[in-house]
Amino acid sequence: MAGVVASLSLCYSSRPNLLLRSSSRPKHLTMAAMSEDPIREWILTEGKASQITKITSVGGGCINLATHYQTDAASFFVKTNRSIGPEMFEGEALGLEAMYETKTIRVPKPHKVGALPTGGSYIIMEFIDFGSRGSQAELGRKLAEMHKAGKSSKGFGFEVDNTIGSTPQINTWSSDWIEFYGEKRLGYQLKLLRDQYGDTAIYLKGYTLIQNMASLFENVVIEPCLLHGDLWSGNIAYDKNSEPVILDPACYYGHNEAEFGMSWCAGFGESFYNAYFKVMPKEEGFEKRRDLYLLYHYLNHYNLFGSGYRSSAMSIIDGYLRMLKA
């Protein structure tokens, strides 16, 4: 829809990237007893290392602390959060594991999630050393292969609720995509905006859209596909072999088109979409639904970062209300 403008600089600066290439600064820690340091304990037992050779702080995150552990066995990437329990990282680990099991696109393999003895939580995963930027066509092809391989017999949703940024993402199973997307995605964000900012105008217009959006899905067969859920440029990288890697997911099973909801922050080009649609053919009405999936993420950015995103969200809603004569 015309009139929707987003700032890529806002997008890049506002969102956390938690798997950036590590710096060379060593991080010296006081040696703790094994029982007091569950990260060290796991690395030296189940991680099959006999020695931790270097611990390096990794920059870029604004929600979690990120650290690279180098050992005589392997390298591990660790995220910690001193104020949130293990549930957030459990959701991330389940998403990473689900994507990993499709054997399509590369993701860091999760190893361990747990609680910190002083409060907070951690996740240990495979460390991936990034290389230079690779092919967008290869990214599109492998993402489509993941969508094709990752199916659910339970419908739309996920095994657990997780987070999109730091916003809760409700994933209760549903057999109806339109109902799921209306209630668990758009509706949930609209209620947060009403409660947090008192924005009843966007809430009421948004709910009018939800009640009238079914016609956008006429003649479309929607299968539950495994989605990364938060696919923007900061969550896309390439390894040393130029193979695409996707990170920091907000996974659930949904309509494959919803994966492009962060495209305004991803820079997907023609080669990406051409390669994607060769594997997952474009459905009738794709262009009409595109902004509906952008809307979820504009609403979430409004909730997370403030009213700078309101006009983009309202522009999408108003455009659909005119189109649907609602």
C-alpha positions, 0 to 999 in steps of 0.5 A, spaced: 500 500 500 502 506 498 504 511 503 507 506 508 515 509 509 520 506 514 526 508 516 532 503 515 536 507 520 531 506 525 530 499 524 537 497 524 539 502 531 533 500 535 533 492 534 538 488 538 543 483 534 545 478 539 550 474 534 555 479 531 562 477 530 566 478 537 571 483 538 578 481 541 577 483 548 578 478 553 573 478 559 577 476 565 572 472 570 573 470 577 574 463 577 568 460 580 566 453 583 563 448 578 556 448 582 556 456 582 557 457 574 553 452 570 555 455 564 562 453 565 560 446 568 556 444 562 562 446 557 567 442 561 562 436 562 557 435 556 561 440 552 566 435 552 572 441 553 577 440 558 580 447 558 576 454 556 582 458 553 578 464 552 572 468 554 570 474 549 565 479 550 560 480 544 557 487 542 551 489 539 545 486 544 541 491 548 537 485 551 542 480 553 549 479 555 553 475 549 559 472 550 564 467 546 567 461 549 573 458 546 575 451 548 580 446 546 574 442 544 569 447 540 567 454 541 560 456 544 556 462 544 552 464 550 547 469 552 545 471 559 540 475 562 540 477 569 533 479 570 529 474 566 528 467 567 529 461 563 522 461 559 525 466 554 531 462 552 527 456 552 522 459 547 528 461 543 532 454 544 525 450 541 525 455 535 532 454 533 532 446 534 525 446 530 529 450 524 535 446 525 531 439 525 529 441 518 536 440 515 535 446 510 538 453 512 543 454 517 542 456 524 546 455 531 544 449 534 542 450 541 545 446 547 543 448 554 538 453 557 538 454 564 537 458 570 543 462 573 544 461 581 544 469 582 538 470 578 536 470 571 538 465 565 542 463 560 543 459 553 549 456 550 549 454 543 554 453 537 558 459 535 558 460 528 564 464 525 561 469 520 564 471 513 562 476 508 555 477 505 553 471 500 547 470 495 540 473 496 538 468 492 541 462 496 537 465 502 531 465 499 531 458 496 533 455 503 528 459 507 523 456 502 526 449 503 525 450 511 518 453 510 516 447 505 519 442 510 517 445 517 510 443 518 505 442 524 499 437 524 497 441 530 495 447 526 498 454 527 502 456 533 508 453 537 509 449 543 510 455 547 509 462 548 515 466 546 517 473 545 518 478 539 523 483 541 521 483 548 514 483 547 510 476 549 508 472 543 502 468 544 502 461 540 496 457 543 494 452 537 489 454 532 486 450 526 484 457 523 489 462 520 485 468 520 483 467 527 490 466 529 493 472 526 487 476 528 487 474 535 494 472 537 498 477 532 494 483 530 489 483 536 494 482 542 499 488 539 492 493 539 490 491 546 498 493 548 497 499 545 491 501 548 493 499 555 500 502 554 499 508 550 491 509 551 491 509 543 483 507 542 483 510 535 488 505 532 485 500 537 478 501 534 480 501 527 485 495 527 479 491 530 475 493 524 480 491 520 481 484 523 473 483 523 473 484 515 480 481 513 477 474 511 476 476 504 484 477 503 484 470 503 479 467 498 482 462 494 488 461 498 490 454 501 494 456 508 498 450 511 502 451 517 509 452 516 515 453 520 517 461 521 523 464 523 518 470 525 523 476 526 527 476 519 530 482 519 537 484 516 540 483 523 538 476 524 541 474 517 548 473 516 553 468 512 558 463 514 565 463 512 562 458 506 558 464 504 552 460 506 546 463 509 545 463 517 538 465 521 539 467 528 535 470 534 528 467 532 521 468 534 518 461 531 511 459 530 507 455 525 504 460 520 502 462 513 509 462 509 507 469 507 508 472 514 515 471 514 516 477 510 513 482 515 520 485 517 522 485 509 522 493 510 528 492 515 531 486 511 533 489 504 530 483 500 531 484 493 528 481 486 533 475 486 531 473 493 523 473 492 525 469 485 528 464 488 523 463 494 517 463 489 521 457 485 520 453 491 514 455 494 510 458 489 506 465 490 499 465 492 493 468 489 493 475 492 500 475 495 500 483 493 494 484 497 496 481 503 503 483 504 502 490 508 497 486 513 503 482 515 508 488 515 502 491 520 504 486 525 511 488 526 509 496 525 505 495 531 510 491 535 515 497 534 510 502 536 509 498 542 517 497 543 520 504 541 514 509 541 509 513 537 515 514 531 512 507 528 504 509 529 503 513 522 506 507 518 501 502 522 495 507 521 497 508 514 496 500 513 490 500 517 487 506 513 489 503 506 485 496 508 479 499 511 478 503 504 480 497 500 475 493 504 470 498 504 469 497 512 
